[in-house]
Amino acid sequence: MFTGIVEEAGRVVAFTQGGASWRLQIAAGATLAGAAVGDSIAVNGCCLTVTQFDAGHFYFDVLEETRRLTNFSALAPGAAVNLERSLHFDGKVGGHFVTGHIDGLGLVEVFEQRGNDYYLRVRGPAGSGRYVIHKGSIAIDGISLTVAEVEGDSLAVWLIPTTLAVTNLRGRRAGEQVNLEFDLLGKYVEKLLQHRAG
């Protein structure tokens, strides 16, 4: 479980296909503090298990399904990725509850500066708009953000300077894909209502 408060943007060192899985090596700093094999780290919002680490790097095994269903398929050496350590139950919850299980890919439609602020509009998968509400929460590449606009399957958020400084969003462009995780509560409510109706 995570909160969507990204701690740093790491850098992909290597992402190669092995016999049993893909192997992802990420250069990191602050998120390595207290690291242990088996820890959960959100990488662009996707929960991965630490299989190895050293003084400056994390290593992860990535399933083909994970690579296919996330924006990991576009990762290359030098790419910036958002990193967050898992939530400690004696810690603060500054964003919202994020599981690290990606619901789908979003397409960046607009990302531009408007005055002193930055506006980001993303189109989600077909039918995903039902999970998004005005002023609700959305995780985009693992970043907890507040929804400012909803129109069909498109949503928009406004970004503060700190978000741009700390995360990989500063390098995003229209036409690129981002990982989306919709609010957990809405998905549970939908499931319960479907069960009741059935």
N, C-alpha and C positions, 0 to 999 in steps of 0.2 A: 504494500500500500504506500502511496506517495501523496504529495500535496499539490504538485504542479508548480512549486516554487523552485525554479532551476537554480542550481548552485554555481554552475560554470558551463562554458562551452569548451568541450574537449576537441581534439583533432584526430581524425582517422589516420592511423599510420599504415595499416594494411587491412585488407578484407579479401581473403582468399578462400577458395573452395578446397576442402580436404576430403578425405575418404568418407568420413561419417557426418561431417557438417561443414558449414562455413566457419572460418576463424576470423574474428574481428579484434584488432588491436587498436586501442585508443590511448593517446597521450592525454594525461589529466594532471591536475594539481590538487586543489582543495578536497575534491571528492575521494581522493586516495587515503585521507586521514582515517586511521582506524580500520582500514580495509581488511577483509578476510575472505578466503575462498568460500564460496557459497552465498556470499552477500547478493542481494538484489539491487541492481542499479537501473534506473530508468534512462534509456538512451533514446533521445528524440521521443520520449514518452512510452517507449516499449520496454517492459520489464525483462532484463537479462540477468543471468546468473554469472558471477565472477568465477572463472575457472582457474585463473592465475593472475598475479599482479607483481609488479616490481616498483622501484622507487618513482618511476614516472609514467607507468602504463597499467591499464586494465586489459585483460584478455577475456573474450567471451566466445562460446560456441553458439552459432546461430543456425536454426533449422531452415531448410529450404522454404517451408511454408511461411515462416516469419519474414524471410527475405522477400518473398513474393507478395505478401499481403501488406507490407509497409513500404515506406520510402527508402528502406535499406537497399533496395535494388539499384538505387542511384548513387550509393555511397562509393567514394573513391578516395585515395590518399589525399590528405589535405582538407577534406570536408569537415566543416564544423558541426558538432553534434551536441545537443543539450544533455547535461548530466544532472541527475538528482539521486542522492542516497535514499533508501527506504525510510519511512516514517518511524520514529521512536515514540512509543506510547507515553513517554514522559516529556515529549517535546511539543513545540507549537505547531498548530495547523494554520498556516497563513493563507492557503489557497482554498482548495476543496479536495474531497477524497477522490483520488485518481488511482486506478488499479494497475495501470501499466499494460492493459490489454487493449490493443488498438482495434477500433470498430471499423475503420475504413480510411481510405485516402481522400484527402481534399485537394482541390485544384485552386491555387492562388489566382484569383481573377483580377484583383486590384491591390496594389501595395504602393502607397504614395504619401508624401508629406502634404498635409493640409494645414497651412498656418504653421504653428509650432508643434502640431501633433501629427501622428502617423496613423493612417487608416489602412486596415487590412480586411479585404473581403475574400472569402473562401467558399467554393461550391463543394458541398459534400456529396456522397453517393446518393443515387436516386432513392427517395423516400426517407432520407435521414433527417429532413426538416422537422419531422414529428418529435424528435428528441431535443429540439432546441427551442428555448423560450427567451423572450426579451428580458434582459438583466439576469439571465441564468448563467451557469458556468459551462465552459467548454475547455478541453485540453487540446491545444494545437502544438504538435511536436513536443508534447509533455509540459507545455506552459499553461498554467491556470489563468484563463482570461474571462472577462465578463462580456457577454453578448450584448452588442449595442443595437443591432438590426437583424431581423430575420425576414427573408422573402423566399418562400418555397424551400429549396434545399440549399440556398445561399445564406451565409451569416457574415456579419461584419463585427469587428472589434476595433477599439482604439488602443494604441500602445503608448505607454509612458517611456521616457528616455532610459530609465533603468532597465526595462525589459529589452530594449534594443542593445544596450551596452553589455548585458550579461548573457544574452542568448544568441542563437544562430539566426534569428529572424532578420537581423540587420542585413544579411546577405541574400535574403529571399527575393525572387523576382516573379512577376506574373508568368503563369504557365508551369511553374514548378509544383511538385506535390508535397503535401504535409500530412503527417499522421494525425488522425482525429480520434479522440475518445470522448464520447458523449457522457453526460451526467448519469451516474449509476442509478440514482433514484428513479428517473424516468423509465429506464429499461426494466427495472423490477416491477414498477407499477403496470407497465404494458403487459408483462408476462402474467402477472396476477389477474388482470382483467381478461386476458385471453383464456386463462384457465377457468375463470368463473363463467365466462360466456359459453365455453365448451362443455 
